[in-house]
């Protein structure tokens, strides 16, 4: 016999002082894009990208060769049918240069630097497994094999790009896009997990398995990339992944984010993508 009970608990909302959040990852060959938002309390009704975006800031990203003043730009999240806002530059990022970010807002200036020096990784092979287990449960997975770039500290993350329509749902949920119908649109699937090469042998062969973000059909085509990220930024995203796990699992210790931008929550760094490898889902 099973017995259950339910109890209502009144929670007193405590005052919350928001903080500025900055996220900017430079990519060689692309123009800078910086996301600037304001953190909110857990029970806040402001949840859309447009609600959280902070306009009116002065954003400059400079190098020995350029001084780029970023301007407010609007994009579109086709899956969630929402407008997104960010600051975008006009000069392409170059490999080997050191970049300085300055964000000035309400009398405060936030600074950070990064040197774009990660070497481009190379994917050796891409495969598929219908079921694998990790700390989040059992999933299907795309298997990416590569050789660690020797001679430097590396952190890797898998990225996939493909086209879907409104029949695709978010993995392990029933959520589907509601504004595109049968029209196809491009989505990026960025892996949550960060893979560090420290403590396991420089230049070794590596195989990682990632879960697709969206459902797919047999014959669906994806372009698979491997990102090589600077270690400071990789630590931030690794902590972010563990923090997300802690919010859904009461047995996981809380994780605090280590910002590399003094005075705010955020990350300023870089990564470089491998050449894409085409992958066709076998089921």
N, C-alpha and C positions, 0 to 999 in steps of 0.2 A: 504494500500500500504506500502510495506517495502522498505526502502532505506539503502544501506550499502556502506561503503567506505573502502579503504585500503590505508595505508600509510607506506612507508619504512622508518625505523629509523636507522641511522648509530650509532653503539655503539663502543666507543673507549675502547679497552681492556686495563685495568689497570694492572700494574705489580702485581704479586702475589708471596708471599713468602710462600712456602709449610711448613706444620708442620708434625711431626711424629704422626702417629696414632697407638695406641696399643689397642688390644682387647683380653682379656684372662679371661675366666670364668672357674674356677676349678669345677670339678664334682667328688664327692667321688666315689672311685672305678675305675676311669678312669685316664689315663696319661694326664698331662697338654698339652694344645694346645694353642699357642699364634699366633695371626695374627698381623703382623707388616707391615704397609703401609705408603705411603707418600700422604698427601692431595694435590689436584691439583685445579687449577682454574676452574670456571664453564664451560668455553668453551674449556677446554683441550681435546686433542684427545686421551689421555691416560685414558682408561676406563676399560680395562680388569683386572682381578685379577693379572695376570702375570705382567702387566704394573705397577701396583701400589705396588707390593710386594717389600719390602726392604731387600736385602740379606746382608750378611756379618756382622750382628750384633752379639753381645755376649749376650746370654739370659740365665739367671740362675733363677730357682725357688727353694727356700730352705725352710726347716722346721727344727725343732729340731732333726728330725730323718734322713733327706736326704738332699743332695745338688745335684740338677738335672740340668745338662747342656743341654739345648734344641738344637736340630739340625734341619736344613732345611729339610723339607719333602714335597713331591708333592702329591696332591690328585687330584680328578677329579669331576667336577660338571657335572653329567650326563645329567641334563636337559638342561643346556646352552652349553653343549659340550665344556667346557673350563677346562684347567688345573688350579688348585689352589695351592698356596704355603703357608706354615706356618711353625712355629717352634714347634717341638714336643719333649716331654720328654720321660723318660723310667720308672719312678717310679709312681705307682698309688697314687692318692690323698687319704688321710685318714681323716675320720671324727674326729673333735675335735682338729685338729692341726692348728697352725697359720703358714701361708706361706708368704714369702717375695719374691717379684719379682724384678729383676734387669735387665734392658735392657741398654746395653752400645753401643752407635753408634756415630761415628764421634766426639769423645772426650767428649760426654755428657752421663751421666747415669741417668736413670729414675727409680724411686723406688715406690713401694706401697706394702701394706700388707692386708691380709684378713684372718679371722679365720673361718674355715669351721664348723659352728655350727648350721645351719638351720636344723630343724627336718623334717623327711620325711613326706610329706602330703599323704593323702589317698583319692582317688576318690570314692564317694558314688554311682554315677550313671552317665550314658552317654545317651543322647537322641538326637533328631533331630527336626529341625523346617524348613519348606520349605521356609519361608520368614520372615525376621526380619529387622527392620530399625535401623541404627545408623548414626553417623555424616558423614559416607562415602556413605550413600544411602541404598538401600534395597538389602539384600543378603539372601541366605540360610545359615543355621548355625548348628554347632554341639554344643549341650548343655551339659555342664559339671557341675555336682553337687558335692560339697564337703563340709566338715566341717573345718572351720578355726582352725589351731593348736593353742590352748590356751597357754598363758604364754610368748609369744615372739612377736615382731613386724615381720609381714610376708608380703611378696609381691609375687604374684602368676602370672604365665604365662602358657598357654596351649601349649603343643607340641604334634604333631601327626606324625606317621611314617606309610608309606604304599608303595606298589609297583604300578608303573604306566608304560605305554609304550608311544610311540610317538604320540598316538592319544589324550593324555591329553593335555589341554592347561592351561596357566596361567589364574587364575580367572579373569573374566571381560575383557580379552584381547583375541586376536586371536593368540598369540604366542604359538608355539608348539616346542618341542624338534625335532631336525633334524638329529640326528646321531644314534638313537637306533632302529628305525623301530618298529617291533612288539616285540622286546626283552624287557622284564620287567626290571626295575631298581628301587632301593629304594630311596625315597625322604623323607625329613623331612619338616613338616609344623609347623613353630613356630609362635605363635600368636603375633601380634604387640602390643596388649594392655597389660598393667600391672595392676593388681588388688591389691590394698593395703587394709589391714585390719584395718587401723587406723581410729578412729572416728566412727566406726560402730558396736562396740561390740566385745569383745574378745570371740573366740570360737563359733561364730555363724555359721549357715548353709548358704552356698553361692551357687548361680547358675550363671554361666557365659556362654555367647554364642559367639562362634568364627566362622569366615568364613573360609572354606577350601581354601588353596592356589592354588590347582589344581582341575580341573574338574574331575568327577568320573562317574562311571556307577552304576546302581542298583546292589547290591551285592558286591560292592567293600569293602574290609576289611582294617580297619585301627587300629593301636595300639595307644591308647590315653594315654598321660602322663600329670601330673601336676607338674610344676616346683615351688619350693619354693626358692626364691632368697634373698640374703642379701639386706637390704634396700638401701645402697649406690649405688649398681649396678642397682637396680630397678629404682632409680631416673634417672640414665643415660639413660636407655632404654625407660623410660616413656617420657623423654624430646626428645629423638630421634624420637619416634612415633609422638609426637606433631609437631616436626620440619618438618617431612615428610608431615603432613597435611597442614602446613603453606605454603609449596612450591606449593601446588596445589589449595589452597583456598585463594584468595586475601583478604578475610575478616577476616582471622585469624592472630592474632598478631605474629610476629616472635619469635621464641623460641631459646635460646642459650643453648648449651650443657655444663653441669657442669662435668668436668673431675675429677676423683679421683686419677689421676696420674699427679703430678706437672710437668709442662713444656711441655705437649703434649695434644693431644686429645685422650681420651681413658678411658678404664675401666678395673680394675682388681678386681675380686670378685669371688663369687661362687654361685652355686645352687645345689639342690638335687632333683632328680626325684622321683615321686611316682611309685608304681608298675603299669604296663600297664593294661589298660582295653580294651578288644576287642570291636570294634564297626563296624557294618555292615550297609552301606548306604541303606536305604529303597527305594530310588528312584534315 
